[in-house]
């Protein structure tokens, strides 16, 4: 990674590529939207609000978002343990650009569908 220039998206070793790959996921866009609107949610409730996501994919995506500092994970010590998720301050800054992308997709989907 020493040869990668920070912020050079065209350099294959640039860490920005990894981050863009991660936040460009449809699941990330949905999870960030749900958490931005709802605040803190338990795993089961979050899964109900993101239609079509599997338990495994939700867990993997939340783990990645947590590792990146975008989502905070809180475990309530009970039997069984209850786990809650919320956006961190950094994660909240991701909602605005993702909202713009979601809006763009919704606005232009008829044009794109017409091409296929």
C-alpha positions as CSV (number, residue, x, y, z in Angstrom):
1,X,0.0,0.0,0.0
2,X,3.0,2.3,0.2
3,X,2.9,2.9,-3.5
4,X,-0.8,3.9,-3.5
5,X,-1.4,7.6,-3.6
6,X,-4.1,8.5,-1.2
7,X,-7.3,9.6,-3.0
8,X,-6.1,8.3,-6.4
9,X,-9.1,6.2,-7.3
10,X,-7.4,5.0,-10.4
11,X,-4.5,3.4,-8.5
12,X,-5.5,-0.2,-7.9
13,X,-3.9,-0.1,-4.4
14,X,-5.9,3.0,-3.3
15,X,-7.9,2.3,-0.1
16,X,-10.6,4.5,-1.5
17,X,-11.6,1.7,-3.9
18,X,-12.4,-0.6,-0.9
19,X,-14.4,2.0,0.8
20,X,-16.4,2.9,-2.4
21,X,-17.0,-0.8,-3.0
22,X,-18.4,-1.1,0.5
23,X,-20.6,1.9,0.6
24,X,-21.8,1.4,-2.9
25,X,-23.7,-1.7,-1.9
26,X,-27.5,-1.6,-2.2
27,X,-27.7,-3.1,1.3
28,X,-25.6,-0.3,2.8
29,X,-27.8,2.3,1.1
30,X,-30.9,0.7,2.6
31,X,-29.4,0.1,6.1
32,X,-28.1,3.6,6.3
33,X,-31.5,5.0,5.3
34,X,-33.4,2.9,7.8
35,X,-31.0,3.8,10.7
36,X,-31.0,7.4,9.7
37,X,-34.8,7.5,9.9
38,X,-35.2,5.3,13.0
39,X,-32.2,5.9,15.2
40,X,-31.3,2.7,17.1
41,X,-32.8,-0.6,16.1
42,X,-32.4,-4.2,17.1
43,X,-31.2,-6.7,14.6
44,X,-34.6,-8.4,14.0
45,X,-36.4,-5.1,13.5
46,X,-33.6,-3.9,11.2
47,X,-34.0,-7.1,9.2
48,X,-37.8,-6.5,8.9
49,X,-37.2,-3.0,7.6
50,X,-34.8,-4.1,4.9
51,X,-36.9,-6.4,2.7
52,X,-35.0,-9.2,0.9
53,X,-31.8,-9.2,3.0
54,X,-30.8,-12.5,4.5
55,X,-29.7,-12.8,8.1
56,X,-26.2,-13.6,7.0
57,X,-25.9,-10.6,4.6
58,X,-27.3,-8.3,7.2
59,X,-24.8,-9.5,9.8
60,X,-21.9,-9.2,7.3
61,X,-22.9,-5.7,6.2
62,X,-23.4,-4.5,9.8
63,X,-20.0,-6.0,10.8
64,X,-18.3,-4.1,7.9
65,X,-20.1,-0.9,8.7
66,X,-19.2,-1.3,12.4
67,X,-15.5,-2.0,11.5
68,X,-15.4,1.1,9.4
69,X,-16.8,3.2,12.2
70,X,-20.1,4.0,10.4
71,X,-22.4,2.0,12.7
72,X,-22.3,1.6,16.5
73,X,-23.2,-1.8,17.9
74,X,-24.6,-2.1,21.5
75,X,-25.1,-5.4,23.2
76,X,-27.7,-5.5,26.0
77,X,-26.7,-8.2,28.5
78,X,-29.7,-10.5,28.6
79,X,-30.6,-14.0,27.8
80,X,-30.4,-14.2,24.8
81,X,-28.3,-11.0,24.4
82,X,-30.1,-8.2,22.5
83,X,-28.0,-6.3,19.9
84,X,-28.8,-2.8,18.8
85,X,-27.4,-0.7,15.9
86,X,-27.3,3.0,15.2
87,X,-25.3,5.3,12.9
88,X,-22.3,6.9,14.4
89,X,-21.7,10.7,13.7
90,X,-19.5,9.6,10.7
91,X,-22.2,7.2,9.5
92,X,-24.8,10.0,9.6
93,X,-22.6,12.0,7.2
94,X,-23.0,9.1,4.7
95,X,-26.8,9.4,4.6
96,X,-26.9,12.6,2.6
97,X,-24.8,11.4,-0.4
98,X,-26.5,8.1,-0.4
99,X,-29.9,9.8,-0.3
100,X,-28.9,11.8,-3.4
101,X,-27.9,8.6,-5.1
102,X,-31.2,6.9,-4.2
103,X,-33.1,9.9,-5.4
104,X,-31.2,9.9,-8.7
105,X,-31.8,6.2,-9.2
106,X,-35.5,6.6,-8.6
107,X,-35.8,9.6,-10.9
108,X,-33.9,8.0,-13.8
109,X,-35.0,4.4,-13.5
110,X,-37.7,4.8,-16.1
111,X,-35.1,6.0,-18.6
112,X,-32.7,3.2,-17.8
113,X,-35.5,0.6,-17.9
114,X,-36.4,1.9,-21.3
115,X,-33.0,1.0,-22.7
116,X,-33.2,-2.7,-21.8
